[in-house]
């Protein structure tokens, strides 16, 4: 399974940096990569998707586990 997208919520303390045109993931990536906020690497996405379905992290884990068990 290939994950093509994920969605994470921007922590409240950084919400002032957000505008309507930039999604939370880009702000999180910039804070992590450019500002050294490495603790944001522990931010858990609330959903992820492949080309056809949207999953919670638990749902994606179950699908990956089931696919591995079939092999």
PASEBA-1860 file (N, C-alpha, C; in nm, 3 decimals):
! residues 71
1> XXXXXXXX> 0.085/-0.118/0.000/0.000/0.000/0.000/0.089/0.124/0.000 ~ 0.059/0.216/-0.085/0.135/0.341/-0.094/0.050/0.453/-0.037 ~ 0.105/0.522/0.062/0.037/0.637/0.121/0.075/0.760/0.039 ~ -0.024/0.826/-0.016/0.003/0.942/-0.102/-0.024/1.075/-0.033 ~ -0.091/1.072/0.079/-0.126/1.197/0.146/-0.152/1.169/0.293 ~ -0.132/1.267/0.376/-0.166/1.256/0.517/-0.213/1.392/0.565 ~ -0.288/1.390/0.675/-0.344/1.513/0.729/-0.317/1.520/0.878 ~ -0.254/1.627/0.920/-0.222/1.648/1.061/-0.276/1.784/1.104
9> XXXXXXXX> -0.309/1.794/1.230/-0.356/1.922/1.283/-0.238/2.002/1.334 ~ -0.238/2.129/1.302/-0.135/2.220/1.349/-0.156/2.247/1.498 ~ -0.054/2.227/1.583/-0.070/2.257/1.725/-0.114/2.402/1.745 ~ -0.196/2.422/1.844/-0.258/2.553/1.871/-0.156/2.666/1.880 ~ -0.040/2.639/1.938/0.058/2.747/1.957/0.112/2.802/1.825 ~ 0.091/2.730/1.716/0.139/2.777/1.586/0.025/2.826/1.495 ~ -0.096/2.828/1.546/-0.211/2.864/1.462/-0.204/3.006/1.407 ~ -0.134/3.096/1.474/-0.121/3.234/1.424/-0.040/3.240/1.293
17> XXXXXXXX> 0.039/3.136/1.265/0.119/3.132/1.142/0.036/3.089/1.021 ~ -0.080/3.036/1.046/-0.163/2.975/0.942/-0.247/3.078/0.869 ~ -0.255/3.061/0.738/-0.354/3.136/0.662/-0.435/3.037/0.580 ~ -0.539/3.082/0.518/-0.631/2.993/0.447/-0.568/2.925/0.325 ~ -0.463/2.981/0.270/-0.406/2.929/0.146/-0.301/2.821/0.167 ~ -0.255/2.803/0.289/-0.150/2.706/0.317/-0.205/2.601/0.414 ~ -0.188/2.472/0.377/-0.242/2.370/0.466/-0.148/2.343/0.584 ~ -0.204/2.279/0.685/-0.131/2.255/0.810/-0.003/2.174/0.787
25> XXXXXXXX> -0.007/2.078/0.695/0.110/1.993/0.672/0.230/2.074/0.624 ~ 0.208/2.174/0.538/0.318/2.257/0.490/0.377/2.343/0.602 ~ 0.291/2.395/0.689/0.338/2.473/0.803/0.421/2.382/0.896 ~ 0.368/2.262/0.924/0.441/2.168/1.010/0.576/2.132/0.949 ~ 0.580/2.107/0.818/0.706/2.071/0.752/0.806/2.185/0.758 ~ 0.758/2.307/0.737/0.848/2.423/0.742/0.902/2.445/0.883 ~ 0.816/2.432/0.983/0.862/2.447/1.121/0.965/2.341/1.156 ~ 0.941/2.218/1.111/1.034/2.109/1.138/1.167/2.129/1.065
33> XXXXXXXX> 1.158/2.153/0.935/1.278/2.158/0.850/1.357/2.287/0.861 ~ 1.287/2.398/0.861/1.354/2.528/0.854/1.374/2.595/0.990 ~ 1.289/2.560/1.085/1.296/2.627/1.216/1.347/2.536/1.327 ~ 1.379/2.411/1.293/1.436/2.321/1.393/1.339/2.271/1.498 ~ 1.210/2.276/1.472/1.110/2.229/1.568/1.094/2.078/1.555 ~ 1.198/2.005/1.592/1.202/1.860/1.571/1.095/1.785/1.651 ~ 1.045/1.844/1.758/0.940/1.778/1.835/0.813/1.758/1.752 ~ 0.798/1.837/1.645/0.681/1.822/1.559/0.686/1.695/1.476
41> XXXXXXXX> 0.802/1.630/1.473/0.814/1.501/1.406/0.733/1.392/1.473 ~ 0.691/1.417/1.595/0.608/1.321/1.669/0.459/1.345/1.648 ~ 0.425/1.445/1.568/0.284/1.474/1.540/0.223/1.358/1.462 ~ 0.115/1.303/1.513/0.050/1.188/1.450/-0.060/1.238/1.357 ~ -0.058/1.192/1.232/-0.165/1.233/1.141/-0.300/1.179/1.187 ~ -0.406/1.255/1.163/-0.539/1.205/1.198/-0.600/1.126/1.084 ~ -0.544/1.140/0.962/-0.585/1.054/0.852/-0.474/1.050/0.748 ~ -0.479/0.946/0.666/-0.387/0.933/0.554/-0.465/0.869/0.440
49> XXXXXXXX> -0.411/0.874/0.321/-0.484/0.819/0.208/-0.390/0.763/0.104 ~ -0.446/0.675/0.022/-0.378/0.632/-0.098/-0.456/0.694/-0.214 ~ -0.447/0.645/-0.329/-0.514/0.709/-0.443/-0.665/0.693/-0.440 ~ -0.717/0.599/-0.360/-0.861/0.573/-0.364/-0.932/0.580/-0.229 ~ -0.861/0.563/-0.117/-0.926/0.554/0.013/-0.859/0.645/0.116 ~ -0.939/0.685/0.215/-0.888/0.763/0.329/-0.896/0.674/0.452 ~ -0.789/0.674/0.531/-0.779/0.588/0.648/-0.739/0.668/0.771 ~ -0.780/0.619/0.886/-0.720/0.666/1.010/-0.585/0.594/1.021
57> XXXXXXXX> -0.493/0.641/1.103/-0.368/0.568/1.118/-0.390/0.422/1.160 ~ -0.487/0.397/1.249/-0.515/0.259/1.291/-0.566/0.175/1.174 ~ -0.651/0.233/1.091/-0.703/0.162/0.975/-0.592/0.128/0.876 ~ -0.502/0.220/0.853/-0.389/0.195/0.763/-0.299/0.086/0.820 ~ -0.277/0.089/0.951/-0.196/-0.014/1.015/-0.258/-0.152/0.997 ~ -0.389/-0.160/1.015/-0.458/-0.289/0.998/-0.447/-0.339/0.854 ~ -0.462/-0.250/0.756/-0.453/-0.290/0.615/-0.313/-0.337/0.581 ~ -0.212/-0.267/0.628/-0.073/-0.306/0.601/-0.044/-0.442/0.666
65> XXXXXXX> -0.089/-0.459/0.789/-0.068/-0.586/0.859/-0.135/-0.700/0.784 ~ -0.259/-0.679/0.740/-0.331/-0.784/0.666/-0.261/-0.817/0.535 ~ -0.209/-0.716/0.466/-0.137/-0.740/0.340/-0.010/-0.819/0.364 ~ 0.058/-0.791/0.473/0.182/-0.864/0.506/0.153/-1.009/0.542 ~ 0.041/-1.032/0.608/0.006/-1.168/0.649/-0.032/-1.255/0.530 ~ -0.079/-1.194/0.420/-0.117/-1.269/0.300/0.006/-1.322/0.226 ~ 0.121/-1.260/0.246/0.243/-1.300/0.173/0.307/-1.421/0.231
END
